[in-house]
């Protein structure tokens, strides 16, 4: 079982989940990497950090992981930064 599957349960219980994410662009694969001590998550994305490609990849990945539509994943801040806040809603 995926070690980040508990996040899916949290979303189901709370219906809205806010995540602080540290994005690693240009990775080999797009995936959760680790949960950090400050409560944020490292997520590697295969896309480069140019013209919103990494942000789009992050949204596609999170929507697939949580089983929600892309419109249910909102990038709140960090559009031009590696540190981002994302809200996922059911």
N, C-alpha and C positions, 0 to 999 in steps of 0.2 A: 504494500500500500504506500502511496505517496506520502512522505512525511509532512506535507503541507495540506493534506486532505482535511485537517481539522478546521481550516479556514472556510471550507465549504459548509461545514456544520454551523460555524458561527454566522455565516451569511443567512442560512436557513432560519436560525433562531432569531436573529436581529433584523432581518430583511434589508438592512443597509450596512455596508462595511466600508470603513475608511482605512486605507493602507498608505503608509509612508514607504516609498520605494526608492531604492538606489539602483539605477539602471547601468548595466555594463553593455555598451553597444559593440558591434562587430564580433560577437561571440560565435562559436561554432554552431551552437543550437540555442533556441529560445527556451528558457526554463528557470524555475525558481532555483537559486543557488544556496542561500542560507537566510536564516532568521538572525538578525543582529540583536545585541543586548539592549539597544535603545528602542526596540519594538518595531523597527523598520525591517524591510526585506530586500535582499539583493536579488535582482532578476536580470539574467543575461538575455540579450536580444540579438538575433543574427543580423539585423538591419544596421546600417551606418547611421550616425547621428547627424543627418543632413536632410533638410527640407521636410522635417516631420516624419521621416521614415521609421525611426526608432520608436517614436510615440505611437504611430499607427500599429507597428508590430506588437508593442506592449498591450495596446487595447485589444487587438485580435487574440493575443495569447490569453489575457485575463478573461475575456468573454468566453473563450473555449474552455478554460480551466474551470470556471464557475458555472458554465452551462447557461449563460445569459446572452442576450443580444448585445451587439456592440454599442447600441445606444444606451444600454444600462451601465456602461463603464464610462465614467466621467473623469477626465484629467483636470483637476482643480487648479493646480499650479505646478510649475516646473517645466513648462513647455520647452524652454531652451536650456534646461539644467539636467544634470544626471539625478538629482534628488527631486522626486515628484510626489504629489499627493493625489491619490486616486480614490474615487468613491464608486463602489459597486452596489447596485440596487436590484432587488428582485422585481 
